[in-house]
Amino acid sequence: MILAVCPLSGLAAHLDAHRPSHVVSLLSPTAPAPEIVDVERLHLAFHDIAEPREDLIAPSAAMIADLLAFADAWDRKRPLLLHCYAGVSRSTAAAFILACRVAPTRDEAELAWALRNLSPSATPNPLMVALADAALGREGRMVAAIQAIGRGAEAFEGEAFAWDPGQ
């Protein structure tokens, strides 16, 4: 089971490289979802913010539920590709959340450090992680794991990566 993560600028190349069956677009509400054919799609539109702010759309428990349900419908035979604008915050948070979902016996801290090793710039959106932690009943372990790896290296865009959280 492969989770592939990339910035929007690398989407076409990574669709070709990974041939995913499922794609999650995590973009700002004003950004149009890219046209992608022959895959199952989930488009979540929210601002990349760590806490609710006036006039901005924060990630919500309903969005995290949609993400988890989408992953539950994935047969894991072909990769699931996640992208946001920069490949740094929303998509890495979603990858961590789905890693915790598809590998429920793996330690959250171990998964967070695996994410850091794959993506030195990963700075998972903390609100998304907190919402998923609650949804998955992880009792704060997901939040603590992401806090432990700290902020990623400064980058305009994150490097794309592929991850098998089951290994």
C-alpha positions in Angstrom: 0.0 0.0 0.0 1.6 3.2 -1.2 0.8 6.7 -0.2 2.3 9.2 -2.7 2.7 12.9 -1.8 3.5 15.8 -4.0 3.0 19.5 -4.5 0.5 20.7 -7.1 3.3 21.6 -9.4 4.4 18.0 -9.6 0.9 16.5 -9.9 1.1 15.5 -13.6 4.5 13.9 -13.2 3.4 11.9 -10.2 0.1 10.8 -11.7 2.2 9.4 -14.5 4.9 7.9 -12.2 2.5 6.3 -9.6 -0.7 5.6 -11.6 -2.8 6.0 -8.5 -6.3 4.7 -8.2 -7.3 7.4 -5.7 -6.3 11.1 -5.5 -6.9 13.6 -2.7 -6.6 17.3 -3.5 -6.2 19.5 -0.4 -6.4 23.0 -1.7 -7.6 26.5 -0.7 -11.2 27.3 -1.3 -10.4 29.6 -4.1 -8.1 27.2 -5.9 -9.8 25.1 -8.6 -9.4 21.3 -8.3 -7.2 20.0 -11.1 -8.9 17.9 -13.7 -7.9 14.3 -13.3 -9.6 11.4 -15.0 -9.8 7.7 -14.4 -9.3 7.8 -10.7 -11.4 8.1 -7.6 -11.3 11.7 -6.4 -11.7 13.6 -3.1 -11.3 17.4 -3.1 -11.1 19.1 0.3 -11.2 22.9 0.2 -9.9 24.7 3.2 -7.2 27.2 4.2 -3.9 25.9 5.6 -4.4 27.3 9.1 -3.5 25.8 12.5 -6.6 27.2 14.3 -9.9 28.7 13.2 -9.6 32.3 12.0 -12.3 34.8 11.0 -13.0 34.8 7.3 -11.0 31.6 6.6 -12.2 28.1 6.3 -10.4 25.7 8.7 -10.2 22.0 8.3 -13.1 20.4 10.1 -14.1 17.1 11.7 -16.4 16.4 8.7 -13.5 16.9 6.3 -11.3 14.5 8.3 -14.2 12.0 8.3 -14.5 12.3 4.5 -10.7 11.7 4.2 -10.9 8.6 6.4 -13.9 7.2 4.6 -12.2 7.8 1.2 -9.2 5.9 2.4 -11.4 3.1 3.7 -12.8 2.7 0.2 -9.3 2.4 -1.3 -8.4 -1.2 -2.1 -4.7 -0.5 -1.7 -3.7 -2.3 -5.0 -2.6 0.9 -6.6 -1.2 4.0 -4.8 -3.3 6.7 -3.3 -1.9 10.1 -4.2 -2.2 13.2 -1.9 -1.4 16.7 -3.0 -1.8 20.2 -1.7 -0.4 23.5 -3.1 3.2 23.1 -1.7 3.4 19.5 -0.5 4.5 20.7 3.0 1.5 20.9 5.4 -1.9 19.7 4.3 -0.8 16.8 2.2 1.8 15.6 4.7 -0.8 15.8 7.5 -3.2 13.8 5.3 -0.4 11.2 4.7 0.3 10.9 8.4 -3.4 10.6 9.2 -3.9 7.9 6.6 -0.7 6.1 7.7 -2.2 5.9 11.2 -5.4 4.6 9.7 -4.0 1.9 7.4 -1.3 0.8 9.9 -3.2 0.9 13.2 -0.8 -1.2 15.1 2.2 1.0 14.3 3.3 3.5 16.9 2.3 7.1 16.1 5.8 8.4 16.9 7.4 5.8 14.7 5.1 6.9 11.8 5.9 10.6 12.4 9.6 10.0 12.3 9.2 7.9 9.2 7.4 10.9 7.7 10.2 13.2 8.7 12.8 10.9 7.1 10.9 10.9 3.9 10.2 14.6 3.8 12.6 16.9 5.7 10.3 19.9 5.0 7.1 18.2 6.2 5.2 20.4 8.6 1.9 18.6 9.0 -1.1 20.9 9.6 -1.6 20.5 13.4 -5.4 21.1 13.3 -5.9 18.3 10.8 -3.8 16.0 13.0 -5.7 17.0 16.1 -9.0 16.4 14.4 -7.9 13.0 13.2 -6.4 12.1 16.6 -9.9 12.6 18.1 -11.6 10.7 15.2 -9.3 7.8 15.5 -9.3 7.7 19.3 -5.6 8.1 19.6 -5.8 10.0 22.9 -3.3 12.7 21.8 -0.6 10.4 20.6 -0.8 11.6 17.0 -0.6 15.3 18.1 2.3 14.5 20.4 4.1 12.6 17.7 3.9 15.5 15.2 4.9 18.0 17.9 8.0 15.8 18.6 9.3 15.9 15.0 8.9 19.7 15.0 8.7 22.1 12.1 10.2 20.9 8.9 13.0 22.5 7.0 12.0 25.8 5.3 10.9 25.1 1.7 8.7 26.8 -0.9 7.7 23.3 -2.0 8.2 19.9 -0.4 9.9 17.1 -2.2 7.6 14.4 -3.5 7.8 11.0 -1.8 6.1 7.6 -1.7 5.5 5.8 1.5 4.4 2.3 2.5 3.4 2.9 6.1 2.8 -0.9 6.6 6.5 -1.5 6.5 
